[in-house]
Amino acid sequence: MRKLFSLVALLGSAFAAQANAAKGVQVVTNEATHRVDVTVDGQPFTSYLWDTNQRKPVLYPLVAPDGTTVTRGFPFQTLPGERVDHPHHAGLWFNYGNANNFDFWNNSDAIKPADRPKYGSIRHDRIVSATSGTTSGELTTESTWTTAAGDDILKQTTHYVFTNTKLGGHPVRTIDMTVTLSALAKVVFNDDKEGVLGIRVAHFLESPTEKGGIFLDANGVPTQVKAADPAGATGVYHTSEGKVGDAVWSTRGRWCYLTGTTNNHTETIGIIDHPGNPGYPTYWHARGYGLFAANPLGQHIFDPKQPALNFTLEKDQTATFRYRVLLLSQAATSEEMNHEADTFAKDHH
């Protein structure tokens, strides 16, 4: 049985222990508790976690420059007024809903044993390197995609760069995430809406217009989602193509940001796609109930007029995906996002 740690207690103790740590962006590994903590001048930024109730590594939580947590607590902790649907939506993650007909996206410890033969999991293998710095820190990890049948189909190497910098003269925290997938066998990413870079956001970043309903996952399993609680939901999506709010879902763009307000604090999460990625510009799997995802491997599922993409890697082939995630404690502008996207597009590392 997979060991589940008390993440609430661990987060508090781990970050408290680093409160007196050196200035700058600190990336501190703790293999015993299955985590790597990232702080900025001793304050929480995020943590890389493995061997939790998720069947994949995740970054959790994401904390904006002013100290506001912009990710949902569940399924690691349950906060008042927070949704408890989709137990596989935890922090920030990377995976896919249908690789060789196995569902890696929807898997977690919440899956009933009888249904597990349909799912895949991503096993953290090792920390390759972790370095700290004045304005940025880096983390490189390796993991393996394994089907329920026990077949290893992909080796994943992920390089994170955590940066504390400025955007428009204001503090911004960025996560550059470069994911390289190496095929251990032929892998077909069957055209599916569940992918690839996902973030589950805090309640205040949900859309006040969310109507709820039944959402089907890659296996056709229904999940009931309630309508929005207008007492706290303030989130609005914006894309590079001028789409706003509910109109964003299933459209393409080089970037998308989500802005909302809590306790008189305005917070923004932005995701920037890279022109070197497969399927660029990505489709936005951005839901009003709090799922903010970039999916370049779904195509027909988002636009029925398009053919199924079915992105395929032959054995020993590789594919690389690059994303920049921005955390900003104020509203973003299209000009700022375009500037960041232009800068990121020139980065080939």
Sine and cosine of phi, psi and omega as CSV:
sin_phi,cos_phi,sin_psi,cos_psi,sin_omega,cos_omega
0.00,0.00,0.71,-0.71,-0.04,-1.00
-0.93,0.36,0.65,-0.76,-0.07,-1.00
-0.99,0.11,0.78,-0.62,0.02,-1.00
-0.94,-0.35,0.88,-0.47,-0.02,-1.00
-1.00,0.05,0.37,-0.93,0.11,-0.99
-0.97,0.23,1.00,-0.03,-0.13,-0.99
-0.92,0.38,-0.53,0.85,0.01,-1.00
-0.88,0.48,-0.76,0.65,0.00,-1.00
-0.91,0.42,-0.65,0.76,-0.02,-1.00
-0.90,0.43,-0.67,0.74,0.01,-1.00
-0.86,0.50,-0.72,0.69,-0.02,-1.00
-0.89,0.46,-0.73,0.69,-0.06,-1.00
-0.95,0.31,-0.64,0.77,-0.04,-1.00
-0.92,0.40,-0.72,0.70,-0.02,-1.00
-0.94,0.33,-0.58,0.82,0.03,-1.00
-0.89,0.45,-0.62,0.78,-0.01,-1.00
-0.91,0.42,-0.42,0.91,-0.02,-1.00
-0.99,-0.11,0.04,1.00,-0.06,-1.00
-0.86,0.50,-0.50,0.87,0.01,-1.00
-0.98,-0.20,0.25,0.97,-0.03,-1.00
-0.94,0.33,0.14,-0.99,0.00,-1.00
-0.87,0.49,0.44,-0.90,0.03,-1.00
-0.92,0.39,0.17,-0.99,0.02,-1.00
1.00,-0.07,-0.29,-0.96,-0.01,-1.00
-0.99,-0.13,0.95,-0.33,-0.04,-1.00
-0.99,-0.17,0.75,-0.67,0.04,-1.00
-0.86,-0.51,0.96,-0.27,-0.19,-0.98
-0.87,-0.49,0.87,-0.50,-0.04,-1.00
-1.00,0.02,0.68,-0.74,0.13,-0.99
-0.72,-0.70,1.00,0.00,-0.06,-1.00
-0.88,0.48,-0.57,0.82,-0.07,-1.00
-0.89,0.46,-0.54,0.84,-0.01,-1.00
-0.96,-0.29,0.21,0.98,0.11,-0.99
0.85,0.53,0.80,0.60,-0.04,-1.00
-0.37,-0.93,0.41,-0.91,0.18,-0.98
-0.78,-0.62,0.87,-0.50,-0.05,-1.00
-0.99,-0.12,0.70,-0.71,0.02,-1.00
-0.89,-0.45,0.82,-0.57,0.01,-1.00
-0.78,-0.62,0.39,-0.92,0.10,-0.99
-0.87,-0.49,0.91,-0.42,-0.07,-1.00
0.76,0.65,0.66,0.75,0.05,-1.00
0.99,0.12,-0.05,1.00,-0.02,-1.00
-0.98,-0.19,0.55,-0.83,-0.06,-1.00
-0.87,0.50,0.68,-0.73,0.15,-0.99
-0.89,-0.46,-0.88,0.47,0.06,-1.00
-0.25,-0.97,0.08,-1.00,0.11,-0.99
-0.65,-0.76,0.63,-0.78,0.15,-0.99
-1.00,-0.02,0.85,-0.53,-0.10,-0.99
-0.85,-0.52,0.61,-0.80,0.12,-0.99
-0.63,-0.78,0.27,-0.96,-0.08,-1.00
0.83,0.56,0.78,0.63,0.09,-1.00
-0.95,-0.30,-0.41,-0.91,0.09,-1.00
-0.99,0.15,0.05,1.00,0.10,-1.00
-0.99,-0.10,0.51,-0.86,0.05,-1.00
-0.99,-0.11,0.67,0.74,-0.02,-1.00
-0.20,-0.98,0.39,-0.92,0.16,-0.99
-0.96,0.30,0.48,-0.87,0.03,-1.00
-0.62,-0.78,0.34,-0.94,0.26,-0.97
-0.98,-0.18,0.82,-0.58,-0.07,-1.00
-0.34,-0.94,0.69,-0.72,-0.20,0.98
-0.99,0.15,-0.01,-1.00,0.22,-0.98
-0.95,-0.32,0.81,-0.58,-0.08,-1.00
-0.87,-0.49,0.82,-0.58,-0.04,-1.00
-0.96,0.28,0.20,-0.98,-0.07,-1.00
-0.83,0.56,-0.52,0.86,-0.03,-1.00
-1.00,0.03,0.12,0.99,0.04,-1.00
1.00,-0.07,0.01,1.00,0.02,-1.00
-0.98,0.20,0.77,-0.64,0.07,-1.00
-0.99,0.15,0.82,-0.58,-0.11,-0.99
-0.96,-0.27,0.03,1.00,0.08,-1.00
-0.96,-0.27,0.41,-0.91,0.06,-1.00
-0.92,0.38,0.51,-0.86,0.05,-1.00
-0.98,0.21,-0.71,0.71,0.00,-1.00
-0.88,0.47,0.63,-0.78,0.19,0.98
-0.99,-0.11,0.26,0.97,0.03,-1.00
-1.00,0.01,-0.58,0.82,0.12,-0.99
-0.53,-0.85,0.46,-0.89,-0.02,-1.00
-0.94,-0.34,0.84,-0.54,-0.03,-1.00
-0.96,-0.26,0.46,-0.89,-0.02,-1.00
-0.83,0.55,0.73,-0.68,0.06,-1.00
0.97,0.24,0.12,0.99,-0.08,-1.00
-1.00,-0.07,0.55,-0.83,0.04,-1.00
-0.93,0.36,0.52,-0.85,0.05,-1.00
-0.82,-0.57,0.46,0.89,0.10,-0.99
-1.00,0.10,0.17,-0.99,0.09,-1.00
0.74,0.67,0.96,0.29,-0.05,-1.00
-0.91,0.41,-0.14,0.99,0.05,-1.00
-1.00,-0.01,-0.02,1.00,0.07,-1.00
-1.00,0.00,0.99,-0.12,-0.08,-1.00
-0.73,-0.69,0.92,-0.39,0.06,-1.00
0.88,0.48,-0.80,-0.60,0.04,-1.00
-0.84,-0.55,0.69,-0.72,-0.07,-1.00
-0.52,-0.85,0.15,-0.99,0.06,-1.00
-0.66,-0.75,0.87,-0.48,0.14,-0.99
-0.17,-0.99,-0.29,-0.96,-0.12,-0.99
-0.47,-0.88,0.46,-0.89,-0.11,-0.99
-0.99,0.15,-0.29,0.96,-0.04,-1.00
-0.42,-0.91,1.00,-0.03,0.10,-1.00
-0.91,-0.42,0.91,-0.41,-0.09,-1.00
0.81,0.58,0.60,0.80,0.06,-1.00
0.94,0.35,0.30,0.95,0.15,-0.99
-0.92,-0.38,0.63,-0.78,-0.07,-1.00
-1.00,-0.09,0.95,-0.32,0.04,-1.00
-1.00,-0.04,-0.41,0.91,-0.10,-1.00
-0.94,0.34,-0.72,0.69,-0.17,-0.99
-1.00,-0.01,0.10,0.99,-0.08,-1.00
-0.99,0.14,0.60,-0.80,0.11,-0.99
-0.21,-0.98,0.00,-1.00,0.05,-1.00
-0.92,0.38,-0.16,0.99,0.01,-1.00
-0.98,0.21,-0.22,0.98,0.00,-1.00
-0.94,0.33,0.74,-0.67,0.02,-1.00
-0.91,0.40,0.62,-0.78,-0.02,-1.00
-0.78,0.63,-0.61,0.79,-0.04,-1.00
-0.91,0.41,-0.40,0.92,-0.04,-1.00
-1.00,-0.09,-0.13,0.99,-0.15,-0.99
-0.91,0.42,-0.40,0.92,0.04,-1.00
-0.87,0.50,-0.25,0.97,-0.01,-1.00
-1.00,0.04,-0.14,0.99,-0.22,-0.97
-0.92,-0.39,0.31,-0.95,0.12,-0.99
-0.85,-0.53,0.27,-0.96,0.02,-1.00
-0.71,-0.70,0.38,-0.92,0.04,-1.00
-0.91,-0.42,0.91,-0.43,-0.09,-1.00
-1.00,-0.10,0.84,-0.54,0.14,-0.99
-0.92,0.40,0.79,-0.61,0.00,-1.00
-0.99,-0.16,-0.76,0.65,-0.04,-1.00
-0.22,-0.98,0.39,-0.92,0.20,-0.98
-1.00,0.06,0.88,-0.48,0.01,-1.00
-0.98,0.20,-0.72,0.70,0.00,-1.00
-0.34,-0.94,0.45,-0.89,0.08,-1.00
-0.56,-0.83,0.84,-0.54,-0.03,-1.00
-0.73,-0.69,0.55,-0.84,0.02,-1.00
-0.95,-0.32,0.28,-0.96,0.00,-1.00
-0.29,-0.96,0.07,-1.00,-0.05,-1.00
-0.91,0.41,-0.72,0.69,-0.03,-1.00
-0.89,-0.46,-0.20,0.98,0.02,-1.00
-0.46,-0.89,0.41,-0.91,0.09,-1.00
-0.74,-0.67,0.34,-0.94,-0.07,-1.00
-0.73,-0.69,0.47,-0.88,0.02,-1.00
-0.59,-0.81,0.75,-0.66,0.08,-1.00
-0.84,-0.54,0.76,-0.65,-0.04,-1.00
-0.78,-0.63,0.36,-0.93,0.13,-0.99
-0.82,-0.58,0.60,-0.80,0.02,-1.00
-0.50,-0.87,0.18,-0.98,-0.07,-1.00
-0.74,-0.68,0.73,-0.68,0.10,-1.00
-1.00,0.05,0.85,-0.53,-0.05,-1.00
-0.80,-0.60,0.75,-0.66,0.02,-1.00
-0.98,0.21,0.26,-0.97,0.05,-1.00
-0.89,0.45,-0.36,0.93,0.04,-1.00
-0.98,0.20,-0.07,1.00,0.05,-1.00
1.00,-0.03,0.17,0.99,-0.01,-1.00
-1.00,-0.04,0.79,-0.62,0.13,-0.99
-0.99,0.15,0.87,-0.50,-0.09,-1.00
-0.92,-0.39,-0.39,0.92,-0.02,-1.00
-0.61,-0.79,0.66,-0.75,0.20,-0.98
-0.98,-0.22,0.79,-0.61,-0.04,-1.00
-0.92,-0.40,0.78,-0.62,0.16,-0.99
-0.91,-0.42,0.81,-0.58,-0.05,-1.00
-0.86,-0.52,0.79,-0.62,0.04,-1.00
-0.91,-0.42,0.87,-0.49,0.03,-1.00
-0.96,-0.29,0.66,-0.75,0.19,-0.98
-0.84,-0.54,0.88,-0.47,-0.01,-1.00
-0.97,-0.23,0.87,-0.49,-0.14,-0.99
-0.82,-0.58,0.64,-0.77,0.13,-0.99
-0.93,-0.38,0.94,-0.34,-0.13,-0.99
-0.57,-0.82,-0.40,-0.92,-0.02,-1.00
-0.81,-0.59,0.52,-0.86,0.13,-0.99
-0.66,-0.75,0.89,-0.46,-0.06,-1.00
0.87,0.48,0.49,0.87,0.02,-1.00
0.99,0.11,0.02,1.00,-0.03,-1.00
-0.91,-0.42,0.48,-0.88,0.00,-1.00
-0.86,0.50,0.65,-0.76,0.09,-1.00
-0.60,-0.80,0.64,-0.77,0.12,-0.99
-0.96,-0.29,0.74,-0.67,0.00,-1.00
-0.82,-0.57,0.53,-0.85,0.13,-0.99
-0.84,-0.54,0.93,-0.36,0.15,-0.99
-1.00,-0.04,0.81,-0.58,-0.11,-0.99
-0.83,-0.56,0.90,-0.43,0.03,-1.00
-0.92,-0.39,0.90,-0.43,-0.05,-1.00
-0.93,-0.37,0.86,-0.51,0.08,-1.00
-0.93,-0.36,0.85,-0.52,0.03,-1.00
-0.97,-0.25,0.81,-0.59,0.04,-1.00
-0.92,-0.40,0.83,-0.56,-0.10,-0.99
-0.98,0.18,0.83,-0.55,0.08,-1.00
-1.00,0.03,-0.23,0.97,0.09,-1.00
-0.44,-0.90,0.10,-0.99,0.09,-1.00
-0.89,0.45,0.77,-0.64,-0.02,-1.00
-0.80,-0.59,0.82,-0.58,0.09,-1.00
-0.95,-0.33,0.87,-0.49,0.10,-0.99
-1.00,0.02,1.00,0.04,-0.07,-1.00
-0.87,0.49,0.69,-0.73,-0.07,-1.00
-0.77,0.64,0.89,-0.45,-0.15,-0.99
-0.45,-0.89,0.50,-0.86,-0.03,-1.00
-0.99,0.17,-0.25,0.97,-0.11,-0.99
-1.00,0.00,1.00,-0.05,0.02,-1.00
0.05,-1.00,-0.05,-1.00,-0.55,0.84
-0.97,-0.23,-0.67,0.74,0.09,-1.00
-0.99,-0.11,0.89,-0.46,-0.07,-1.00
-0.82,-0.57,0.56,-0.83,0.12,-0.99
-0.72,-0.70,0.74,-0.68,0.13,-0.99
-0.97,-0.25,0.88,-0.47,-0.21,-0.98
-1.00,-0.06,0.30,-0.95,0.03,-1.00
-0.90,0.43,0.34,-0.94,-0.07,-1.00
-0.81,0.59,-0.65,0.76,-0.09,-1.00
-0.92,0.39,-0.30,0.95,0.03,-1.00
-1.00,-0.05,0.00,1.00,0.13,-0.99
-0.95,0.32,0.35,-0.94,-0.01,-1.00
-0.99,0.15,0.73,-0.69,0.05,-1.00
-0.93,0.37,-0.21,0.98,-0.01,-1.00
-0.99,-0.16,0.09,1.00,0.00,-1.00
-0.87,0.49,0.84,-0.55,-0.05,-1.00
-1.00,-0.05,-0.20,0.98,-0.02,-1.00
0.97,0.26,-0.18,-0.98,0.00,-1.00
0.70,-0.71,-0.25,-0.97,0.00,-1.00
-0.98,-0.20,0.81,-0.59,0.05,-1.00
-0.90,-0.43,0.77,-0.63,-0.01,-1.00
-0.99,-0.11,0.68,-0.73,0.04,-1.00
-1.00,0.00,-0.15,-0.99,-0.09,-1.00
-0.89,0.45,-0.37,0.93,0.03,-1.00
-0.99,-0.14,0.14,0.99,-0.03,-1.00
0.97,0.22,0.24,0.97,0.01,-1.00
-0.99,0.16,0.81,-0.58,-0.05,-1.00
-0.99,0.16,0.62,-0.78,0.13,-0.99
-0.83,-0.56,0.82,-0.57,0.02,-1.00
-0.99,0.13,0.80,-0.60,0.05,-1.00
-0.88,-0.48,0.78,-0.63,-0.02,-1.00
-0.97,0.23,0.37,-0.93,0.11,-0.99
-0.91,0.42,0.32,-0.95,-0.06,-1.00
-0.90,0.43,0.52,-0.85,0.19,-0.98
-1.00,-0.01,0.98,-0.22,-0.10,-1.00
-0.91,0.42,-0.16,0.99,-0.03,-1.00
-0.94,0.33,-0.25,0.97,-0.04,-1.00
-0.58,-0.82,-0.18,0.98,-0.07,-1.00
-0.99,0.11,0.85,-0.52,-0.07,-1.00
-0.73,-0.69,0.09,1.00,-0.15,-0.99
-0.96,0.30,0.65,-0.76,0.07,-1.00
-0.70,-0.71,0.80,-0.60,0.07,-1.00
-0.99,0.10,0.52,-0.85,0.14,-0.99
-0.65,-0.76,0.65,-0.76,0.04,-1.00
-0.87,-0.49,0.20,-0.98,0.03,-1.00
-0.89,0.45,-0.33,0.94,-0.03,-1.00
-0.99,-0.13,0.17,0.98,0.08,-1.00
1.00,0.07,0.11,0.99,0.07,-1.00
-0.97,0.25,0.59,-0.81,-0.07,-1.00
-0.71,-0.70,0.64,-0.77,0.14,-0.99
0.90,0.44,-0.72,-0.69,-0.06,-1.00
-0.89,0.46,-0.36,0.93,-0.03,-1.00
-0.96,0.28,-0.18,0.98,-0.06,-1.00
-0.95,0.32,-0.62,0.79,-0.12,-0.99
-0.83,0.56,0.72,-0.70,0.06,-1.00
0.95,0.30,0.23,0.97,0.11,-0.99
-0.96,-0.28,0.27,-0.96,-0.06,-1.00
-0.96,-0.27,0.41,-0.91,0.06,-1.00
-0.04,-1.00,0.37,-0.93,0.00,-1.00
-0.98,0.20,-0.34,0.94,0.09,-1.00
-0.46,-0.89,0.32,-0.95,0.10,-0.99
-0.52,-0.85,0.64,-0.77,0.11,-0.99
-0.75,-0.66,0.40,-0.92,-0.04,-1.00
-0.79,-0.61,0.84,-0.54,-0.04,-1.00
-0.85,-0.53,0.66,-0.75,0.07,-1.00
-0.43,-0.90,0.07,-1.00,-0.09,-1.00
-0.76,-0.65,0.67,-0.74,0.09,-1.00
-0.59,-0.81,0.72,-0.70,0.02,-1.00
0.76,0.65,0.68,0.73,0.00,-1.00
0.90,0.43,0.31,0.95,0.09,-1.00
-0.93,-0.36,0.77,-0.64,0.09,-1.00
-0.99,-0.11,0.77,-0.63,-0.05,-1.00
-0.78,-0.62,0.54,-0.84,0.00,-1.00
-0.73,-0.68,0.70,-0.71,0.23,-0.97
-0.93,-0.38,0.78,-0.62,0.07,-1.00
-0.85,-0.52,0.57,-0.82,0.12,-0.99
-0.83,-0.56,0.78,-0.63,0.02,-1.00
-0.91,-0.42,0.77,-0.64,0.06,-1.00
-0.99,0.11,0.36,-0.93,0.01,-1.00
-0.92,-0.39,0.71,-0.71,-0.05,-1.00
-0.89,0.46,-0.26,0.97,0.07,-1.00
-0.99,0.13,-0.09,1.00,-0.05,-1.00
-0.97,0.24,0.51,-0.86,0.20,-0.98
-0.83,0.55,0.60,-0.80,0.11,-0.99
0.95,0.32,0.25,0.97,-0.01,-1.00
-0.92,0.40,0.63,-0.78,-0.16,0.99
-0.97,0.23,0.56,-0.83,-0.13,-0.99
-0.90,0.43,0.42,-0.91,0.27,-0.96
-0.99,0.15,0.53,-0.85,0.02,-1.00
-0.98,-0.20,0.92,-0.40,0.08,-1.00
-1.00,-0.05,0.93,0.36,-0.16,-0.99
-0.94,-0.34,0.94,-0.33,-0.09,-1.00
-0.97,-0.25,0.55,-0.84,0.00,-1.00
-0.91,0.41,-0.38,0.92,-0.02,-1.00
-0.98,0.19,-0.07,1.00,0.13,-0.99
0.82,-0.57,0.03,1.00,0.10,-0.99
-1.00,0.00,0.85,-0.53,0.01,-1.00
-0.87,-0.49,0.96,-0.27,-0.12,-0.99
-0.67,-0.74,0.54,-0.84,0.11,-0.99
-0.95,-0.31,0.86,-0.51,-0.06,-1.00
-0.79,-0.61,0.99,-0.14,0.04,-1.00
-1.00,0.08,-0.10,0.99,-0.12,-0.99
-0.98,-0.21,-0.15,0.99,0.20,-0.98
-1.00,-0.02,0.63,-0.78,0.03,-1.00
-0.63,-0.77,-0.90,0.44,0.04,-1.00
-0.89,0.46,-0.56,0.83,-0.03,-1.00
-0.90,0.44,-0.50,0.86,0.02,-1.00
-1.00,-0.04,-0.52,0.85,-0.01,-1.00
-0.70,-0.71,0.99,-0.11,-0.08,-1.00
-0.84,0.54,-0.31,0.95,0.03,-1.00
-0.98,0.22,-0.25,0.97,0.01,-1.00
-1.00,-0.03,0.51,-0.86,0.08,-1.00
-0.95,0.32,0.35,-0.94,0.07,-1.00
-0.90,0.44,0.72,-0.70,-0.04,-1.00
-0.97,0.25,-0.77,0.64,0.01,-1.00
0.73,0.68,0.81,0.58,0.00,-1.00
-0.81,0.59,0.77,-0.64,-0.15,-0.99
-0.79,-0.61,0.70,-0.71,0.16,-0.99
-0.91,-0.42,0.83,-0.56,0.14,-0.99
-0.97,0.23,0.31,-0.95,0.01,-1.00
-0.80,0.60,0.73,-0.69,0.01,-1.00
0.98,0.20,-0.06,1.00,0.12,-0.99
-0.98,0.19,0.39,-0.92,0.04,-1.00
-0.80,-0.61,0.37,-0.93,0.13,-0.99
-0.64,-0.77,0.62,-0.79,-0.02,-1.00
-0.86,-0.52,0.70,-0.72,0.01,-1.00
-0.85,-0.53,0.77,-0.63,0.01,-1.00
-0.84,-0.55,0.72,-0.69,0.05,-1.00
-0.66,-0.75,0.51,-0.86,0.17,-0.99
-0.88,-0.47,0.82,-0.57,0.05,-1.00
-0.95,-0.31,0.78,-0.62,-0.01,-1.00
-0.92,-0.39,0.67,-0.74,0.11,-0.99
-0.87,-0.49,0.89,-0.46,-0.13,-0.99
-0.76,-0.65,0.76,-0.65,-0.01,-1.00
-1.00,-0.03,0.81,0.59,0.10,-0.99
-0.08,-1.00,0.08,-1.00,0.06,-1.00
-0.95,0.33,0.54,-0.84,0.08,-1.00
-0.99,-0.12,0.28,-0.96,0.09,-1.00
-0.86,-0.52,0.38,-0.93,0.04,-1.00
-0.87,0.49,-0.59,0.80,0.00,-1.00
-0.89,0.45,-0.69,0.73,0.02,-1.00
-0.90,0.43,-0.68,0.73,-0.01,-1.00
-0.92,0.40,-0.64,0.76,0.04,-1.00
-0.90,0.44,-0.64,0.77,0.02,-1.00
-0.89,0.45,-0.71,0.71,0.03,-1.00
-0.90,0.44,-0.65,0.76,0.00,-1.00
-0.91,0.42,-0.65,0.76,0.04,-1.00
-0.89,0.46,-0.69,0.73,0.01,-1.00
-0.91,0.42,-0.70,0.71,-0.01,-1.00
-0.90,0.43,-0.59,0.81,-0.03,-1.00
-0.89,0.46,-0.44,0.90,0.00,-1.00
-0.99,0.11,-0.14,0.99,-0.04,-1.00
-1.00,0.01,0.91,-0.42,-0.03,-1.00
-0.94,-0.35,0.22,0.97,-0.04,-1.00
-1.00,0.06,0.00,0.00,0.00,0.00
